[in-house]
C-alpha cells in the first residue's frame, strides 16, 4: 500500500469530522483499504483521544463524538487561515480575559502552520490595519457572564441580576433569557422581564448576575415573531437616550439600508424616519450624509441643536456670506 498509516489516519479523521455516520464499507472504499484496516485505524484514533462511536446493524456505522478532552484537530488550508485570523482578531476583542487565551491559541496554531499557510497569514496581517472604535472605547464583557447567560437560555432558567441603566441608575431584574445579540461591538441580552411583564433588552456589560438562577420557565415565541426585527426596532430607536423623528422628502425605499432607524412610508415620495442615538450631533451627521430634504417632527431640542450647528458652519465659511445666500437664516452672528 503506497499510503502511509499516518496519512491514512488523517484522511480517515477528515471524513469522520464531516458530522455524519459512515459505514465500514464506505470508509474502506474511500480509503481503498479493507474493512479490517478501518477497524484498526479507528482503534488508533481512539488511542489518540478521539471518541469514535461504532453502531452495529444495517443502520449503524462510525461517527465522531465530542469528548472530555481536546485531541488534535485536523484543518484544511482555508480553515487553518480562518482560525488564525479569528484568534488574532479576538486578541483585541470585546470579551475580557479572552485576549490572553487567544494569544496562546494563536501561538500554538502558528507554530504548526505549513510554510505556505504561514506566508498567507503574514501577508494578510501586514496588509490589514485595525482602527480603534469611532466613538470611544468599546465596553468589554466577562466571558463567564456570556457562558452563564447562554447556559440559562439552554436550560430555560430565569436569570436574576443587578442592572445599571445608561444613566447609572441601579435596578434588580428577574428575566427569562431568550437570546444574546452582538451589535456594534456590544453584547445584549433579549429576555422577558417578569416584573414588567414585557420584553426588554439589556447591555451585558451592565449586568451583575446573581447566583443561583431562578425558577425554570417555558420558552416564549420571539418578540414580534422575529427577534431580529424586534432588535432593529428597540436598538434602532427605543433604547437610545436621544430619540428623533424626521419627515424626510424621499421614498422609504431610498433610505433602506442607508440608515439605522425605523423608516415608515408616508406616501410614494416621503417617509418618516425614527432615529435613536447617543447625541443630536450624530443625528445631524447621519441626516447630512443622506443628502435629502427633511423637517424635524420631534423633539424641539433637535431643532435648536441643528440651528446652532448651522450658525457654526456659516461662521466657519468665513467672509462672502450674505443674507441673499441664506434668506431664511439670521446671519447677524457672522
C-alpha positions as CSV (number, residue, x, y, z in Angstrom):
1,X,0.0,0.0,0.0
2,X,1.5,3.3,-1.1
3,X,-0.2,5.5,1.5
4,X,1.4,5.5,5.0
5,X,-0.6,4.8,8.1
6,X,-0.3,8.4,9.5
7,X,-1.5,9.9,6.2
8,X,-4.4,7.4,6.1
9,X,-5.4,8.2,9.7
10,X,-5.6,11.9,8.7
11,X,-7.8,11.1,5.8
12,X,-10.0,8.9,8.0
13,X,-10.2,11.7,10.6
14,X,-11.1,14.2,7.9
15,X,-14.0,12.0,6.8
16,X,-15.3,11.4,10.3
17,X,-15.2,15.2,11.1
18,X,-17.9,15.7,8.4
19,X,-20.5,15.0,11.2
20,X,-22.3,12.0,9.6
21,X,-22.4,8.3,10.0
22,X,-20.0,6.2,7.9
23,X,-20.3,2.5,7.3
24,X,-17.1,0.5,7.4
25,X,-17.6,-0.4,3.8
26,X,-17.9,3.3,2.8
27,X,-14.8,4.2,4.6
28,X,-12.9,1.3,3.2
29,X,-13.9,2.3,-0.4
30,X,-12.9,5.9,0.2
31,X,-9.5,5.0,1.6
32,X,-9.0,2.0,-0.7
33,X,-8.4,-0.4,2.2
34,X,-10.2,-3.3,3.8
35,X,-12.8,-3.0,6.5
36,X,-10.4,-4.8,8.8
37,X,-7.9,-2.0,8.3
38,X,-10.6,0.6,9.0
39,X,-11.3,-1.1,12.3
40,X,-7.6,-1.0,13.3
41,X,-7.4,2.7,12.3
42,X,-10.4,3.6,14.3
43,X,-8.8,1.9,17.3
44,X,-5.7,4.0,16.7
45,X,-7.8,7.2,16.6
46,X,-9.4,6.2,19.9
47,X,-5.9,5.8,21.5
48,X,-5.1,9.4,20.4
49,X,-8.2,10.6,22.3
50,X,-10.9,10.8,19.6
51,X,-14.2,9.3,20.6
52,X,-15.3,7.3,17.6
53,X,-18.7,5.7,18.2
54,X,-19.4,2.4,16.4
55,X,-23.0,1.2,16.0
56,X,-23.8,-2.3,14.7
57,X,-26.5,-3.3,12.3
58,X,-27.7,-2.1,8.9
59,X,-28.3,1.5,10.1
60,X,-25.0,1.5,12.1
61,X,-21.6,2.9,11.3
62,X,-18.9,5.1,12.6
63,X,-19.4,8.7,14.0
64,X,-17.0,11.1,15.7
65,X,-18.4,12.3,19.1
66,X,-17.4,15.1,21.4
67,X,-15.0,14.1,24.1
68,X,-14.0,15.2,27.5
69,X,-10.6,16.3,26.3
70,X,-9.4,18.2,23.2
71,X,-7.5,15.9,20.9
72,X,-5.5,17.2,17.9
73,X,-7.7,19.0,15.3
74,X,-7.5,18.5,11.5
75,X,-8.0,21.6,9.5
76,X,-7.7,22.2,5.7
77,X,-5.8,25.2,4.4
78,X,-8.7,27.7,4.4
79,X,-9.9,26.6,7.8
80,X,-6.4,27.0,9.3
81,X,-6.1,30.5,7.9
82,X,-9.6,31.4,9.2
83,X,-8.9,30.1,12.7
84,X,-5.5,32.0,12.8
85,X,-7.1,35.3,11.7
86,X,-10.0,34.8,14.1
87,X,-7.7,34.3,17.0
88,X,-5.8,37.3,16.1
89,X,-8.9,39.4,16.0
90,X,-10.1,38.1,19.3
91,X,-6.8,39.1,20.9
92,X,-8.1,42.7,20.7
93,X,-11.8,41.8,21.1
94,X,-14.6,42.9,23.5
95,X,-14.6,39.9,25.9
96,X,-12.5,40.4,29.0
97,X,-9.8,37.7,29.5
98,X,-10.2,36.1,26.1
99,X,-7.2,38.1,24.8
100,X,-4.6,36.1,26.6
101,X,-6.3,32.8,25.7
102,X,-6.5,33.9,22.0
103,X,-2.8,34.8,22.0
104,X,-1.9,31.4,23.5
105,X,-4.0,29.6,20.9
106,X,-2.6,31.8,18.1
107,X,1.0,30.9,19.1
108,X,0.1,27.2,19.0
109,X,-1.6,27.3,15.7
110,X,1.1,29.4,14.0
111,X,3.8,27.0,15.3
112,X,2.3,24.1,13.3
113,X,1.3,26.1,10.2
114,X,3.0,24.9,7.0
115,X,5.2,27.5,5.3
116,X,2.8,28.1,2.5
117,X,0.0,29.0,5.0
118,X,2.2,31.0,7.3
119,X,3.0,33.2,4.3
120,X,-0.7,33.7,3.6
121,X,-1.3,34.7,7.2
122,X,1.7,37.0,7.3
123,X,0.5,38.7,4.1
124,X,-2.9,39.3,5.5
125,X,-1.5,40.5,8.8
126,X,0.8,43.0,7.1
127,X,-2.0,44.3,4.8
128,X,-4.8,44.7,7.4
129,X,-4.9,47.5,9.9
130,X,-7.3,47.7,12.9
131,X,-8.8,51.1,13.7
132,X,-9.9,52.0,17.2
133,X,-13.7,52.3,17.8
134,X,-15.0,55.5,16.3
135,X,-16.9,56.8,19.3
136,X,-14.7,55.9,22.2
137,X,-13.7,52.6,23.8
138,X,-15.9,49.6,23.4
139,X,-17.2,48.1,26.7
140,X,-15.9,44.6,27.3
141,X,-17.8,41.8,28.9
142,X,-16.8,38.8,31.1
143,X,-16.8,35.5,29.1
144,X,-18.2,33.8,32.2
145,X,-21.2,36.1,32.0
146,X,-21.9,35.2,28.4
147,X,-21.4,31.5,29.2
148,X,-23.8,31.7,32.2
149,X,-26.5,33.5,30.2
150,X,-26.3,31.1,27.3
151,X,-26.5,28.1,29.7
152,X,-29.6,29.7,31.3
153,X,-31.1,30.0,27.9
154,X,-30.5,26.4,27.1
155,X,-31.7,25.2,30.5
156,X,-34.7,27.6,30.5
157,X,-33.7,29.0,33.9
158,X,-34.7,32.5,35.0
159,X,-31.8,34.9,35.4
160,X,-31.6,37.3,38.4
161,X,-29.2,40.2,38.1
162,X,-28.5,43.8,39.2
163,X,-28.5,46.2,36.3
164,X,-27.2,49.7,35.6
165,X,-29.1,51.9,33.1
166,X,-27.4,54.3,30.7
167,X,-27.8,57.0,33.4
168,X,-26.2,54.7,36.1
169,X,-29.5,54.1,37.9
170,X,-29.3,50.6,39.6
171,X,-32.2,48.2,39.5
172,X,-32.7,44.5,40.3
173,X,-34.2,42.4,37.4
174,X,-35.7,38.9,37.0
175,X,-35.7,37.9,33.4
176,X,-36.5,34.8,31.3
177,X,-33.5,34.9,28.9
178,X,-34.3,34.5,25.2
179,X,-31.2,35.3,23.0
180,X,-27.8,37.0,23.2
181,X,-27.1,39.6,20.5
182,X,-23.8,41.1,19.4
183,X,-24.5,44.5,17.8
184,X,-22.0,47.3,17.0
185,X,-19.3,45.7,19.2
186,X,-21.6,45.4,22.2
187,X,-23.3,42.4,23.8
188,X,-27.0,42.4,24.6
189,X,-29.5,40.1,26.3
190,X,-33.1,39.9,25.0
191,X,-35.5,38.5,27.6
192,X,-38.9,38.6,29.1
193,X,-38.8,40.9,32.2
194,X,-41.2,39.1,34.7
195,X,-41.7,42.1,36.9
196,X,-42.6,44.4,34.0
197,X,-44.4,41.7,32.1
198,X,-42.8,42.7,28.8
199,X,-39.7,42.1,26.6
200,X,-36.6,44.0,27.4
201,X,-33.1,44.4,26.0
202,X,-30.1,44.6,28.4
203,X,-26.4,45.5,27.9
204,X,-24.5,42.5,29.2
205,X,-21.6,44.7,30.4
206,X,-24.1,46.5,32.8
207,X,-25.4,43.2,34.2
208,X,-24.2,41.6,37.5
209,X,-25.6,38.1,37.7
210,X,-26.9,36.8,41.0
211,X,-26.5,33.1,41.9
212,X,-28.3,30.8,41.8
213,X,-30.6,31.2,38.8
214,X,-34.3,31.4,39.4
215,X,-37.2,29.0,38.5
216,X,-37.4,27.2,35.2
217,X,-39.7,28.6,32.6
218,X,-41.2,27.7,29.2
219,X,-39.6,29.5,26.3
220,X,-41.8,32.1,24.7
221,X,-42.1,32.8,21.0
222,X,-39.7,35.5,19.8
223,X,-40.9,39.1,20.4
224,X,-42.8,40.5,17.4
225,X,-42.5,37.0,15.9
226,X,-38.9,37.8,14.8
227,X,-36.2,38.6,17.3
228,X,-34.0,40.3,14.7
229,X,-36.8,42.6,13.7
230,X,-37.5,43.4,17.3
231,X,-33.9,44.2,17.9
232,X,-33.8,46.5,14.9
233,X,-36.8,48.4,16.4
234,X,-35.6,48.6,20.0
235,X,-31.9,49.0,19.4
236,X,-32.5,51.3,16.5
237,X,-34.8,53.7,18.4
238,X,-36.4,53.0,21.7
239,X,-33.4,52.1,23.8
240,X,-31.3,55.3,22.9
241,X,-31.3,58.3,25.2
242,X,-31.7,60.7,22.2
243,X,-34.7,59.9,20.0
244,X,-35.6,61.9,16.9
245,X,-38.4,61.8,14.4
246,X,-37.9,63.3,11.0
247,X,-40.2,63.9,8.0
248,X,-38.0,63.0,5.0
249,X,-38.6,64.1,1.4
250,X,-37.5,60.8,-0.2
251,X,-39.2,57.5,-0.8
252,X,-38.8,55.0,2.0
253,X,-37.0,52.5,-0.3
254,X,-34.3,55.1,-0.9
255,X,-33.4,55.1,2.8
256,X,-33.5,51.3,3.2
257,X,-30.1,50.0,4.1
258,X,-28.6,53.5,4.4
259,X,-29.5,54.3,7.9
260,X,-30.0,52.6,11.3
261,X,-33.6,53.5,12.2
262,X,-37.2,52.9,11.6
263,X,-38.4,54.0,8.2
264,X,-42.1,54.3,7.6
265,X,-43.6,55.3,4.2
266,X,-45.9,58.3,4.2
267,X,-46.6,58.3,0.5
268,X,-44.6,57.4,-2.6
269,X,-42.4,60.5,-2.2
270,X,-41.9,60.9,1.5
271,X,-41.3,58.9,4.7
272,X,-40.9,59.2,8.4
273,X,-37.5,58.4,9.9
274,X,-37.2,57.5,13.6
275,X,-33.6,57.5,14.8
276,X,-32.0,56.8,18.2
277,X,-28.5,58.0,19.1
278,X,-26.1,59.0,21.8
279,X,-26.3,62.7,20.8
280,X,-28.0,65.1,18.4
281,X,-24.7,65.6,16.7
282,X,-24.9,62.0,15.5
283,X,-28.4,62.7,14.1
284,X,-27.1,65.7,12.2
285,X,-24.2,63.7,10.8
286,X,-26.4,60.8,9.6
287,X,-29.0,63.1,8.0
288,X,-26.4,65.3,6.4
289,X,-24.9,62.2,4.8
290,X,-28.3,61.2,3.4
291,X,-28.4,64.4,1.3
292,X,-32.2,64.8,1.4
293,X,-34.6,67.5,2.4
294,X,-36.3,66.9,5.7
295,X,-38.2,68.6,8.6
296,X,-37.9,67.8,12.3
297,X,-41.1,66.4,13.8
298,X,-39.6,65.9,17.3
299,X,-38.1,66.8,19.7
300,X,-37.9,70.6,19.8
301,X,-34.3,70.2,21.2
302,X,-33.2,68.8,17.9
303,X,-34.4,71.9,16.0
304,X,-32.5,74.1,18.5
305,X,-29.4,72.0,18.1
306,X,-29.5,72.0,14.3
307,X,-29.9,75.8,14.3
308,X,-26.8,76.2,16.4
309,X,-24.9,73.9,14.1
310,X,-26.0,75.9,11.0
311,X,-24.8,79.1,12.7
312,X,-21.4,77.5,13.5
313,X,-20.9,76.2,9.9
314,X,-21.8,79.6,8.5
315,X,-19.2,81.3,10.7
316,X,-16.7,78.7,9.6
317,X,-17.4,79.5,6.0
318,X,-15.8,82.9,6.5
319,X,-16.3,86.1,4.5
320,X,-18.5,86.4,1.5
321,X,-21.7,85.1,3.1
322,X,-24.7,87.4,2.8
323,X,-28.4,87.3,3.6
324,X,-29.1,86.5,-0.1
325,X,-27.3,83.2,0.2
326,X,-29.4,82.1,3.2
327,X,-32.6,84.2,3.2
328,X,-34.3,82.1,5.9
329,X,-31.4,82.3,8.4
330,X,-30.5,85.2,10.7
331,X,-26.9,86.0,9.9
332,X,-26.3,88.7,12.5
333,X,-23.9,86.5,14.4
334,X,-21.4,86.1,11.4
